[in-house]
Amino acid sequence: MPLALGAQNPRISFARDLLTKRGRDQHRAFAIEGATLLDEALRSGATIRELYVTEAGAAEPLVASLEGSGVPSYLLADRTFAKISDVETPTGILAVVDLVPAPLERMFSVPGLVLLVADLGDPGNLGTLLRAAEAFGAAGAIAGDLGVDPYHPKVVRAGMGAHFRLPVATGAPEAVAAAARAAGAELVGLAAGGVELAALTWPARTVLVVGHERHGLGRWEQVCSTIAGIPMAAAAESLNAAVAGGIALYEAFKYRA
């Protein structure tokens, strides 16, 4: 049976810290919530540091199996669990996983497409793009350093396990451009009015740069050697960042297939 913790236990403060970027960076860890993400983590070989569960969550077979294998497990009252949860209706299962961001150089260690998400502010869009990047065979993903943290709980939920299988880095334009140049990679920005995606010849090493929901490529445009666009009906002004990025990722995937 998991060890019962009171609301004032220091472990609760630690788990609450993981709701913030500062806390995640300090502890080099992030939280995943729910049996589905926990299963994704385990199937992908992620190491579970510890578990926080309610009575209902403790009844899940995965929880019992992990506790039996020696993973520190803690039992919380429902009201206490709600304090460490990021969702409106807590699942009753929260696991702590090591946060190991990939260095920029790793993004270009092998030929392939790298997704770069240019300072997106919406965590759902970022998570969806990470999921699409994995689905369409990207070698890795880079999040702009002024955007939402790629390990924000909402990003992790929307990513549906992509964080455990796709190398994810963070960087600024100058650093990313330098690493790309050193590897012979070309940065292709996605924006209205660019060269039609279907006409592109995708280099063996390409960084696809998807812009901010409202501000587009912004400071990232200056490091892009090519700007590509998606043709649309005249009445449509723009696409959601995740939708546009998904289309571009699929086009690149088709080109390489």
Sequence and secondary structure as in RCSB ss.txt:
>XXXX:A:sequence
MPLALGAQNPRISFARDLLTKRGRDQHRAFAIEGATLLDEALRSGATIRELYVTEAGAAEPLVASLEGSGVPSYL
LADRTFAKISDVETPTGILAVVDLVPAPLERMFSVPGLVLLVADLGDPGNLGTLLRAAEAFGAAGAIAGDLGVDP
YHPKVVRAGMGAHFRLPVATGAPEAVAAAARAAGAELVGLAAGGVELAALTWPARTVLVVGHERHGLGRWEQVCS
TIAGIPMAAAAESLNAAVAGGIALYEAFKYRA
>XXXX:A:secstr
  EE  TT HHHHHHHHTTSHHHHHHHTEEEEESHHHHHHHHHTT  EEEEEE HHHHTSHHHHHHHHTT  EEE
  HHHHHHH  SSS  SEEEEEE     HHHHTSSSEEEEEE S   HHHHHHHHHHHHHTT SEEEEETTS  T
TSHHHHHHHTTGGGTS EEEE HHHHHHHHHHHT EEEEEEEEEEEGGG    SEEEEEE BTTTBTGGGGGG S
EEEE    TT     HHHHHHHHHHHHHHHH 
